[in-house]
Amino acid sequence: MTNAGILVLNAGSSSLKFAVFALSGDSDEGTVVLRGQISAIGSAALFRAWNRFRRSAAESESRAVADLATHQKAIEYALAWIGEKSDGMQLIAVGHRVVHGGPERSASALVSDALLHELDVLSLLAPHHQPHNLAAIRAVRAVAPDLPQVACFDTAFHAGQPEVARRLPLPAMYREMGLQRYGFHGLSYEYITSVVAEHNAGQLPERLIVAHLGNGASLCAISGGRSIATSMGFSTLDGLLMGTRSGSIDPGVLLHLMREEQMAEPDLSNLLYNQSGLLGVSGISSDMQVLLSSSERGAVEAVELFCYTLMRSIGSMAAALQGVDGIVFTGGIGEHAAQIRQTVCENLAWLGVDFDVAANTAGASLLTRAASRVRVWVIPTDEERIIARHAVRVVRTAGLAAGPAAEVEPPRD
């Protein structure tokens, strides 16, 4: 498979992140050679990309791009740039992050008309993510119809959870309508599970809690490498306080808003998804770094509530595991907000965490002392690598990788 590559796409409502992995021989593992993103699709689009993922001035590009009104236009533009930079690389597949795979999908799958229809139906369960993921799949079909595509589901890692962990306290008829706990951020959890042993003398911690903390945030309790509980449930609203999402909230509050404030569903949805969380509590920003650098009361209260919610939820995950051997912080906040890690971990001494403040401040991977019963690490996540890995395996299993690949061509005048 000479000069073959995998394109990974992660599409949002007005953004497109991409990465290209070069493959070598029969290995499932690729080497990232190109990475970038297009933001503000449909308005003042901005293209940013990095060649060979060296984020230096010499290796990066950033430019405003007119006329990128749709995901299809953005994908056409990205493919043209990839063709210009990839030295004749042939793409054998495109891997997509798809937030929702439904109750039965426990593995990535080759995209077909039937699968697209199945995933379209699930848009009702993930209206803020799923339609955009599927728009990217359709855009690739329009640009390169013969290029195999693989859907990689954020819910799949949690599909094997115990039945009791997935059940909602509602009449059984609603379970038949798809109302259950699903869990998300599974691609990130899968990646961390695959590499944590490298930080622990080659051993996967038997009872592991992973904190994926970013604009979206959740926890996962992992026993023997398998998800057994997670803080997100039916939707990506559940669980931890997030950048603009509320996290768990008493349903009585929602009933009150509907009854006393006559709040309609669109307004309630906007409140919970876009105006709450760090932004709502602080009244300042959804950006944790902005809040940490502010002395304003709202910022202090938002950070305090974030940490409090996180500490309580870690206790819940520890209960599900009946103890804990390791904790991993990942995601933008988890990887970069040392103050958050310190506040949380110093309040987990009861759990067996002997926190090393100096290691945390220095940006070390291991944040606990040698005698700590529970080890704590910071490990950067890499969802794109997991998607690339799945895409390679799916197309090879389907016998498609040996066939004609799609050559990435540079843009034409």
Backbone torsions as a table, in degrees:
resi	resn	phi	psi	omega
1	MET	NA	69.4	-175.6
2	THR	-72.9	132.9	174.8
3	ASN	55.0	39.9	179.0
4	ALA	-99.4	151.8	-179.0
5	GLY	-146.1	164.3	176.3
6	ILE	-119.1	130.8	173.7
7	LEU	-98.8	130.0	178.1
8	VAL	-112.5	130.1	179.8
9	LEU	-122.7	138.4	174.9
10	ASN	-132.2	103.1	-172.6
11	ALA	-101.1	133.1	171.9
12	GLY	-108.1	-168.8	-176.5
13	SER	-64.8	-36.5	179.4
14	SER	-138.2	25.3	-177.9
15	SER	-140.5	160.1	177.2
16	LEU	-145.3	115.1	173.9
17	LYS	-99.9	142.3	-179.8
18	PHE	-142.4	156.2	175.0
19	ALA	-149.1	145.5	177.6
20	VAL	-118.7	128.6	179.3
21	PHE	-112.0	126.5	174.9
22	ALA	-84.9	135.2	-178.8
23	LEU	-102.1	151.3	179.2
24	SER	-134.1	120.7	177.9
25	GLY	61.2	-139.8	-176.6
26	ASP	-97.4	7.4	-178.0
27	SER	-69.6	144.7	174.0
28	ASP	-78.0	-16.6	-175.7
29	GLU	-89.4	131.0	176.6
30	GLY	-109.7	169.5	176.1
31	THR	-110.2	125.0	-178.6
32	VAL	-69.5	128.3	-178.0
33	VAL	-118.9	-24.0	179.4
34	LEU	-142.1	144.1	178.0
35	ARG	-153.2	144.6	179.0
36	GLY	-173.6	-174.2	178.1
37	GLN	-158.1	154.1	173.5
38	ILE	-121.6	122.7	-179.9
39	SER	-111.8	165.1	177.7
40	ALA	56.5	41.0	175.1
41	ILE	-62.5	132.3	-179.0
42	GLY	95.6	-8.1	176.2
43	SER	-135.8	-115.5	179.6
44	ALA	-94.0	75.0	-173.7
45	ALA	-60.4	138.2	177.6
46	LEU	-124.3	126.0	179.0
47	PHE	-102.9	128.7	174.4
48	ARG	-134.0	136.0	-178.3
49	ALA	-152.9	158.9	-178.4
50	TRP	-132.9	126.7	177.3
51	ASN	-84.3	129.4	-178.6
52	ARG	58.1	17.8	174.7
53	PHE	56.8	29.0	172.0
54	ARG	-100.3	107.0	-171.8
55	ARG	-83.4	59.8	174.6
56	SER	-108.8	166.3	-178.7
57	ALA	-59.0	-34.9	-177.1
58	ALA	-72.9	-23.4	-173.3
59	GLU	-109.2	-0.8	-176.2
60	SER	-114.0	158.3	177.2
61	GLU	-135.7	144.5	175.9
62	SER	-149.2	128.5	-179.0
63	ARG	-158.5	148.6	172.0
64	ALA	-77.3	143.2	-177.4
65	VAL	-130.6	123.2	177.7
66	ALA	-82.9	159.8	170.5
67	ASP	67.3	27.5	171.7
68	LEU	-101.6	75.2	-172.7
69	ALA	-84.5	-19.1	-175.9
70	THR	-136.7	167.4	175.4
71	HIS	-62.6	-33.9	180.0
72	GLN	-62.9	-43.8	178.0
73	LYS	-63.5	-39.9	179.4
74	ALA	-64.5	-41.2	179.3
75	ILE	-67.6	-39.5	176.0
76	GLU	-59.4	-42.6	-179.2
77	TYR	-66.0	-44.8	-179.9
78	ALA	-63.0	-42.3	179.3
79	LEU	-63.1	-37.4	178.3
80	ALA	-65.0	-43.1	178.6
81	TRP	-64.5	-41.4	178.1
82	ILE	-61.1	-43.5	179.1
83	GLY	-60.3	-36.7	-179.2
84	GLU	-70.0	-32.1	-172.8
85	LYS	-101.3	-10.0	-167.3
86	SER	-99.5	4.8	173.9
87	ASP	55.6	50.2	175.0
88	GLY	75.1	16.7	178.9
89	MET	-59.5	143.0	175.5
90	GLN	-105.8	122.9	177.1
91	LEU	-80.3	129.4	177.2
92	ILE	-98.1	-14.4	179.7
93	ALA	-170.7	161.8	171.5
94	VAL	-118.7	127.8	175.5
95	GLY	-103.7	135.2	-177.4
96	HIS	-119.1	138.3	165.1
97	ARG	-76.2	122.7	175.4
98	VAL	-122.1	120.2	-171.2
99	VAL	-63.1	-43.1	-171.5
100	HIS	-119.4	123.9	175.7
101	GLY	-109.4	0.4	179.8
102	GLY	82.6	-176.8	-173.1
103	PRO	-75.0	-19.5	-172.4
104	GLU	-105.7	-22.8	-174.8
105	ARG	-74.7	111.6	179.7
106	SER	-112.0	5.8	-179.0
107	ALA	-151.2	158.7	176.6
108	SER	-64.8	157.2	-174.0
109	ALA	-143.5	148.7	175.5
110	LEU	-68.4	133.5	-178.6
111	VAL	-72.6	131.9	175.3
112	SER	-138.6	172.8	176.4
113	ASP	-59.7	-41.0	-179.0
114	ALA	-64.9	-42.4	179.6
115	LEU	-65.9	-41.5	178.6
116	LEU	-58.9	-41.6	178.1
117	HIS	-63.1	-43.5	179.4
118	GLU	-59.9	-43.2	-178.1
119	LEU	-73.8	-30.7	175.0
120	ASP	-60.2	-42.5	179.9
121	VAL	-61.1	-35.5	-178.7
122	LEU	-73.1	-9.7	176.9
123	SER	-58.5	-26.5	176.8
124	LEU	-63.8	-27.3	-178.2
125	LEU	-90.9	-16.3	179.3
126	ALA	-142.1	63.8	-172.0
127	PRO	-67.0	-20.1	-178.0
128	HIS	-90.0	-5.7	-177.1
129	HIS	-129.5	-51.9	-170.2
130	GLN	-55.6	-46.6	-178.3
131	PRO	-58.6	-33.9	-178.9
132	HIS	-74.3	-38.4	175.0
133	ASN	-59.3	-43.5	-177.9
134	LEU	-73.4	-30.0	176.4
135	ALA	-61.3	-37.2	178.7
136	ALA	-67.6	-38.7	177.2
137	ILE	-62.0	-45.6	-179.8
138	ARG	-67.2	-33.4	179.0
139	ALA	-66.5	-40.6	176.8
140	VAL	-65.1	-40.6	177.0
141	ARG	-57.2	-38.9	-178.7
142	ALA	-70.9	-35.7	-176.8
143	VAL	-84.2	-41.6	-176.7
144	ALA	-138.2	76.6	-171.6
145	PRO	-63.1	-22.9	-178.1
146	ASP	-92.8	-2.7	-177.8
147	LEU	-82.2	119.8	180.0
148	PRO	-59.6	142.9	177.8
149	GLN	-126.0	144.6	-177.2
150	VAL	-126.2	127.1	176.8
151	ALA	-92.6	125.4	-179.2
152	CYS	-116.0	120.9	-165.6
153	PHE	-98.4	133.4	176.1
154	ASP	-69.5	-20.7	-179.8
155	THR	-85.6	-16.7	-169.0
156	ALA	-63.1	-37.4	-177.1
157	PHE	-61.6	-25.4	-177.0
158	HIS	-96.8	-1.1	-171.3
159	ALA	-64.9	-22.5	-179.0
160	GLY	-95.5	13.0	179.1
161	GLN	-61.2	153.7	175.4
162	PRO	-55.8	147.7	-178.0
163	GLU	-54.4	-40.4	-177.1
164	VAL	-65.5	-29.5	-179.2
165	ALA	-74.6	-16.7	-177.2
166	ARG	-102.6	-8.0	-173.0
167	ARG	-84.6	137.3	173.9
168	LEU	-97.2	150.3	-178.0
169	PRO	-81.8	59.0	-179.9
170	LEU	-126.7	163.3	175.3
171	PRO	-53.5	147.0	-173.5
172	ALA	-57.3	-29.4	-177.9
173	MET	-59.0	-28.0	-178.0
174	TYR	-76.6	-26.8	174.8
175	ARG	-62.5	-38.7	179.3
176	GLU	-66.9	-17.7	177.1
177	MET	-91.2	4.4	177.9
178	GLY	94.7	6.6	179.6
179	LEU	-86.1	103.4	179.1
180	GLN	-157.1	174.2	174.2
181	ARG	-82.4	130.9	179.8
182	TYR	-110.5	-49.7	-174.9
183	GLY	84.3	148.7	-176.9
184	PHE	-137.9	-169.8	-175.3
185	HIS	58.8	22.9	-175.3
186	GLY	-64.0	-32.1	179.6
187	LEU	-66.9	-37.1	175.5
188	SER	-66.2	-44.3	179.6
189	TYR	-64.3	-37.3	178.5
190	GLU	-63.8	-42.1	179.2
191	TYR	-63.3	-48.6	-178.8
192	ILE	-59.8	-42.4	178.3
193	THR	-60.2	-33.1	-177.5
194	SER	-76.4	-18.4	-175.2
195	VAL	-118.9	-11.3	-173.5
196	VAL	-62.1	-30.0	178.8
197	ALA	-60.9	-30.3	178.5
198	GLU	-63.1	-21.2	-179.7
199	HIS	-99.8	0.9	-172.1
200	ASN	-135.4	48.7	177.3
201	ALA	54.0	35.5	175.9
202	GLY	80.9	6.9	-176.3
203	GLN	-112.9	131.0	172.2
204	LEU	-78.1	121.9	176.8
205	PRO	-56.6	133.0	-177.4
206	GLU	-64.1	-40.5	-179.3
207	ARG	-121.3	105.6	-171.4
208	LEU	-123.1	135.8	171.7
209	ILE	-113.5	125.6	177.3
210	VAL	-112.5	129.7	177.9
211	ALA	-107.9	105.2	175.1
212	HIS	-91.8	103.9	-172.3
213	LEU	-118.4	109.3	176.1
214	GLY	-146.8	-152.1	174.8
215	ASN	-60.8	-35.9	164.1
216	GLY	-101.5	142.1	-174.5
217	ALA	-142.2	143.0	175.8
218	SER	-159.7	168.6	175.7
219	LEU	-120.1	153.3	174.4
220	CYS	-137.7	131.7	173.0
221	ALA	-94.2	120.6	-173.1
222	ILE	-120.6	119.8	-178.9
223	SER	-113.9	117.4	-179.2
224	GLY	59.0	31.9	178.4
225	GLY	87.6	2.5	-177.3
226	ARG	-118.9	138.6	176.3
227	SER	-68.0	128.1	175.9
228	ILE	-118.4	-14.2	177.5
229	ALA	-163.7	151.8	177.3
230	THR	-151.8	154.0	-173.3
231	SER	-77.4	-30.4	174.2
232	MET	-78.3	148.6	-174.7
233	GLY	-125.2	-110.3	-179.7
234	PHE	-65.5	-35.2	-177.7
235	SER	-133.0	174.3	177.2
236	THR	-80.9	7.1	175.6
237	LEU	-84.9	-22.1	-167.5
238	ASP	-78.1	157.5	169.7
239	GLY	93.6	-126.9	-172.9
240	LEU	-68.1	151.7	167.3
241	LEU	-63.2	137.0	-174.8
242	MET	-125.7	-167.9	-176.5
243	GLY	-58.6	-55.3	177.9
244	THR	-126.5	-2.6	-179.8
245	ARG	-96.5	147.2	-172.7
246	SER	-71.0	-32.9	-166.1
247	GLY	74.8	-164.8	-176.9
248	SER	-60.1	137.4	-179.8
249	ILE	-149.1	143.4	178.4
250	ASP	-55.4	121.9	178.9
251	PRO	-59.9	-21.2	176.0
252	GLY	-63.5	-29.8	176.7
253	VAL	-64.2	-40.9	-179.2
254	LEU	-67.4	-41.7	177.1
255	LEU	-62.4	-39.2	178.3
256	HIS	-61.9	-45.2	-179.9
257	LEU	-63.6	-37.9	179.1
258	MET	-69.7	-39.2	-175.0
259	ARG	-81.6	-48.1	-172.4
260	GLU	-89.2	-30.1	-178.9
261	GLU	-105.4	1.2	-178.9
262	GLN	51.4	39.7	-177.6
263	MET	-78.0	121.6	179.2
264	ALA	-78.8	163.3	-176.3
265	GLU	-56.2	-45.0	179.6
266	PRO	-60.3	-39.4	179.7
267	ASP	-69.8	-39.5	178.3
268	LEU	-65.4	-42.4	177.2
269	SER	-60.9	-44.1	179.6
270	ASN	-63.2	-39.9	178.1
271	LEU	-60.6	-49.0	-173.4
272	LEU	-74.3	-36.2	-176.9
273	TYR	-88.5	-34.8	-166.9
274	ASN	-119.0	-16.7	-173.8
275	GLN	-120.9	4.7	-175.3
276	SER	-108.3	-150.8	177.6
277	GLY	61.5	-147.3	-179.5
278	LEU	-57.8	-40.5	-179.9
279	LEU	-63.7	-48.4	-176.8
280	GLY	-66.4	-45.2	-177.6
281	VAL	-67.4	-42.4	-176.6
282	SER	-78.5	-33.7	-171.8
283	GLY	69.4	13.5	-174.2
284	ILE	-122.4	-56.5	-171.9
285	SER	-162.3	157.1	171.5
286	SER	-94.0	-2.6	-176.2
287	ASP	-88.5	116.9	-177.2
288	MET	-60.7	-37.6	-179.6
289	GLN	-64.3	-38.1	176.5
290	VAL	-62.7	-43.3	-178.1
291	LEU	-68.3	-39.2	-180.0
292	LEU	-66.4	-27.0	-179.3
293	SER	-90.1	-0.2	-177.7
294	SER	-105.2	144.0	176.2
295	SER	-101.9	3.9	-179.9
296	GLU	-66.8	146.8	-174.3
297	ARG	-56.3	-43.7	-179.3
298	GLY	-60.4	-40.5	179.4
299	ALA	-65.2	-44.3	179.3
300	VAL	-61.4	-43.3	-179.0
301	GLU	-66.8	-37.0	179.5
302	ALA	-66.2	-44.1	179.0
303	VAL	-64.6	-41.4	179.5
304	GLU	-61.4	-43.9	-179.3
305	LEU	-69.0	-37.4	176.9
306	PHE	-58.2	-49.5	-178.7
307	CYS	-65.8	-40.6	179.8
308	TYR	-62.9	-46.2	178.8
309	THR	-62.1	-41.2	-179.8
310	LEU	-65.2	-43.6	179.8
311	MET	-62.7	-44.6	179.0
312	ARG	-61.8	-40.0	-177.6
313	SER	-71.9	-34.0	174.6
314	ILE	-62.2	-38.7	175.6
315	GLY	-60.8	-38.3	178.1
316	SER	-64.6	-43.6	179.3
317	MET	-65.0	-38.9	177.8
318	ALA	-62.8	-37.2	177.5
319	ALA	-65.3	-41.2	179.0
320	ALA	-62.5	-34.9	-179.2
321	LEU	-85.6	-12.0	-173.4
322	GLN	58.9	44.5	-179.4
323	GLY	125.3	171.8	-179.3
324	VAL	-148.2	140.7	178.3
325	ASP	-107.3	-26.6	-177.7
326	GLY	-153.7	150.6	176.4
327	ILE	-130.3	136.6	177.1
328	VAL	-121.5	132.0	170.3
329	PHE	-99.9	131.7	177.6
330	THR	-147.6	179.0	-175.1
331	GLY	83.3	170.6	-173.7
332	GLY	-55.9	-47.2	178.5
333	ILE	-73.1	-44.7	-178.4
334	GLY	-60.1	-35.5	-177.0
335	GLU	-85.1	-27.1	-169.2
336	HIS	-118.8	-13.9	-176.7
337	ALA	-99.7	85.1	-177.9
338	ALA	-61.0	-34.2	-178.5
339	GLN	-65.2	-38.0	177.9
340	ILE	-65.6	-46.3	179.1
341	ARG	-58.4	-43.2	-178.3
342	GLN	-65.1	-47.1	-179.4
343	THR	-58.2	-44.9	-178.0
344	VAL	-68.6	-49.5	-173.0
345	CYS	-69.6	-33.4	177.9
346	GLU	-67.6	-20.9	175.8
347	ASN	-94.5	7.9	176.5
348	LEU	-111.8	18.1	178.3
349	ALA	-58.6	-35.2	179.4
350	TRP	-60.7	-24.1	-178.0
351	LEU	-86.4	-10.0	-179.1
352	GLY	107.8	16.2	179.3
353	VAL	-90.7	115.6	174.4
354	ASP	-102.7	90.4	-168.5
355	PHE	-76.8	138.2	179.2
356	ASP	-104.7	99.6	-176.2
357	VAL	-61.8	-41.2	-177.7
358	ALA	-63.9	-41.4	178.9
359	ALA	-64.4	-40.3	179.2
360	ASN	-64.0	-45.0	-179.5
361	THR	-65.2	-33.9	-178.0
362	ALA	-79.8	-5.7	179.5
363	GLY	79.8	27.1	179.1
364	ALA	-72.2	161.3	176.9
365	SER	-77.2	-45.0	179.8
366	LEU	-91.8	125.9	-173.1
367	LEU	-110.2	10.0	-179.1
368	THR	-123.3	157.0	178.8
369	ARG	-78.0	166.2	-173.9
370	ALA	-59.2	-33.0	-176.7
371	ALA	-84.2	-1.7	-176.2
372	SER	-64.1	130.9	177.4
373	ARG	-68.4	-33.6	178.8
374	VAL	-113.0	125.5	178.6
375	ARG	-91.7	142.7	-178.4
376	VAL	-126.6	131.1	-179.4
377	TRP	-126.7	158.4	163.7
378	VAL	-109.5	120.7	-179.5
379	ILE	-132.7	117.3	177.8
380	PRO	-61.9	136.0	178.6
381	THR	-83.6	162.8	179.8
382	ASP	-150.0	75.4	-179.3
383	GLU	-63.3	-34.0	-180.0
384	GLU	-61.0	-38.6	-180.0
385	ARG	-65.4	-40.3	177.8
386	ILE	-63.4	-42.6	179.1
387	ILE	-62.6	-44.4	178.8
388	ALA	-60.8	-41.5	-179.8
389	ARG	-62.1	-45.5	178.8
390	HIS	-64.4	-41.9	-178.6
391	ALA	-60.7	-43.6	178.3
392	VAL	-60.0	-47.7	-176.5
393	ARG	-64.4	-41.5	-177.8
394	VAL	-65.9	-46.0	-177.0
395	VAL	-71.0	-31.4	176.9
396	ARG	-70.1	-41.6	178.0
397	THR	-62.5	-35.6	179.8
398	ALA	-80.0	-3.3	-180.0
399	GLY	73.7	23.5	-176.5
400	LEU	-97.4	-21.6	-174.2
401	ALA	-68.6	-24.7	-178.3
402	ALA	-84.5	-9.6	-177.8
403	GLY	-83.4	-169.5	-179.4
404	PRO	-62.8	132.5	177.1
405	ALA	-97.5	163.8	-179.8
406	ALA	-91.4	113.8	178.9
407	GLU	-74.6	132.2	179.5
408	VAL	-85.5	116.6	-176.7
409	GLU	-101.9	146.5	175.8
410	PRO	-68.7	160.9	-178.3
411	PRO	-64.6	148.1	177.0
412	ARG	-103.6	149.1	176.1
413	ASP	-73.4	NA	NA
